[in-house]
Structure formats: C-alpha cells, structure tokens
Amino acid sequence: MSLPLISGEAWHRLRMGDFVQVEWPSSPQLFELIQQMMRRDPEQRVTAREIWTHPVVSRARIEMEEAYAEAVRLGASTFAASPLASVREDFLEDILAEQSVAEMDISF
C-alpha cells in the first residue's frame, strides 16, 4: 500500500504559511505551535527545545510521566506510558486546555 502524495493547492497554501482554510477552535496554543513548526524559513521555525517546552507538549509529557509512575507503582506494564497505549478519555481535553504547566498537579 502506498501513501498518497501530499500535493494540491491546499497543501501548497499551508506550506506558504496561509492557514485561512484551517479552523482549529479547540486549541489555539496547538494551532500556533503547528504554524511555527511549518514556517518555511528554518531561521524562523520553532526549535526542538521550544517544542519540548511548549505548554501543550509539556502537558502531554507530564501526563505520560504520570502514567509511567503509576504503572511502576502498581507493578503493571510501563507500556501504559507509551504514545501507542490507550489514554484516559479526557486526555486530549486536558493537554489542550490553556492552563500553564505550573497549574497542573504533577505530584506522583
């Protein structure tokens, strides 16, 4: 099975930084990060460190670290902390919420 080629006017508009066709009301923070990651000029593009510390990515990382700690505490498989594992129902809602990482309960 081959993957479809990504082309067409819509894709080229996105690559040029034109996001008017995209509606993403659920997470302005994530939308902004995606825009920063897609900047054509590498000097203007967000760095790996900036992605790592971005609030949405930080919240996801904290959630996965908590899942890992809980699995270890229970003696369960640490696969629960894998991006491939199932997550609780409100996982996306929580990481896309625009609260600061400092506001999250990160105690284990």
C-alpha positions in Angstrom: 0.0 0.0 0.0 1.4 3.4 -0.9 0.7 6.6 0.8 -1.0 9.3 -1.3 1.2 12.2 -2.4 0.6 15.4 -0.5 0.0 18.0 -3.1 -2.6 20.3 -4.4 -3.4 23.9 -3.8 -4.5 23.5 -0.2 -1.2 21.8 0.8 0.9 24.5 -1.1 -1.1 27.2 0.7 -0.3 25.7 4.1 3.4 25.4 3.1 3.4 29.1 2.2 2.0 29.9 5.7 -1.6 30.5 4.6 -3.7 28.9 7.2 -7.1 30.6 6.4 -8.6 27.3 5.3 -7.9 25.7 8.8 -10.4 26.1 11.6 -9.0 24.9 14.9 -11.0 26.5 17.7 -10.2 23.7 20.2 -6.6 24.7 20.9 -5.2 28.0 19.8 -1.9 27.0 21.5 -1.5 23.8 19.5 -2.5 25.6 16.3 0.1 28.3 16.9 2.7 25.6 17.5 1.9 23.8 14.3 2.2 27.1 12.4 5.6 27.7 14.0 6.7 24.2 13.0 5.7 24.7 9.4 7.5 28.0 8.8 9.4 27.8 5.5 12.4 29.8 6.8 14.4 27.5 9.1 15.7 30.5 11.0 12.1 31.4 11.9 11.0 27.8 12.6 10.5 26.7 16.2 13.4 24.7 17.6 13.2 21.2 19.1 13.8 22.7 22.6 10.9 25.2 22.1 8.7 22.3 21.1 9.8 20.3 24.1 8.9 23.2 26.5 5.7 24.3 24.7 2.8 24.1 27.1 0.8 21.6 25.1 3.8 19.2 24.7 4.8 19.7 28.3 1.3 18.8 29.5 1.3 15.7 27.3 4.8 14.7 28.6 3.7 15.2 32.2 0.6 13.0 31.6 2.8 10.3 30.2 5.3 10.6 33.0 2.4 10.2 35.5 1.1 7.2 33.6 4.6 5.7 33.8 5.0 6.3 37.5 1.5 4.9 38.2 2.4 1.7 36.2 5.7 1.3 38.1 3.9 1.9 41.4 1.3 -0.8 40.6 3.8 -3.2 39.1 2.0 -3.0 35.8 3.4 -2.8 32.3 5.0 0.5 31.6 3.5 0.3 28.1 0.8 2.4 29.6 3.1 5.4 29.3 3.8 4.8 25.6 2.3 7.1 22.9 0.9 3.9 21.4 -1.0 3.0 24.5 -4.6 3.9 25.3 -5.1 7.1 27.3 -7.9 8.1 29.6 -11.0 9.6 27.9 -10.3 13.3 28.8 -6.5 13.1 27.9 -6.7 15.4 24.9 -9.1 17.8 26.6 -6.6 18.2 29.5 -3.5 18.7 27.4 -5.2 21.1 25.0 -6.6 23.2 27.8 -4.8 26.5 28.1 -3.6 26.2 31.6 0.0 26.6 32.5 2.1 23.6 33.3 2.7 25.1 36.8 -1.1 24.9 37.4 -1.2 21.1 36.8 -0.9 18.6 39.6 2.3 16.9 38.8 2.8 15.1 42.1 3.2 11.3 41.8 
